[in-house]
Amino acid sequence: VQLQASGGGLVQAGGSLRLSCTASGVNLENYVIGWFRQVPMKEREGVREGVACISGSADKTGYLDSVKDRFIISRDNAKNTVYLQMNRLKADDTAVYYCLTESDDGQCKYYSGPYFRASDSWGQGTQVTVSS
């Protein structure tokens, strides 16, 4: 399943963005979804760092420690979309963000970090740039 991320942009430190993850022809309600971001020097290897995770029914979530008080993952299954609300953004959050399916919701507990995934199925990412 290849997913598409959107909603990125340029924002000042302290600002907010909301990212969206969608897929065509796939019911995302059946999938655990993780948000990831690129890792410096690992881009060519297809490795990304886990940021947030949500189960299909949204009863389980997981967050990287450095974002857990600032980011909120949610989903609207009626719209077939998973969101990442990013608040109080910092320069360190600058990256290309991606979404990807997880095998099961048990994976969400690993997102406190560090948690990395390598895949050749990364879909379209979205650039988030935070200016300081």
Buried (B, 14 or more C-beta within 10 A) or exposed (E): EEBBBBBBEEBEBEBEBBBBBBBEEBEBBEBBBBBBBBBEEEEEEEBBBBBBBBBBEBEBBBBBEBBBEBBBBBBEBEEBBBBBBBBEBBEEBBBBBBBBBBEEBEBBEBBBBEBBBEEEEBBEBBEBBBEE
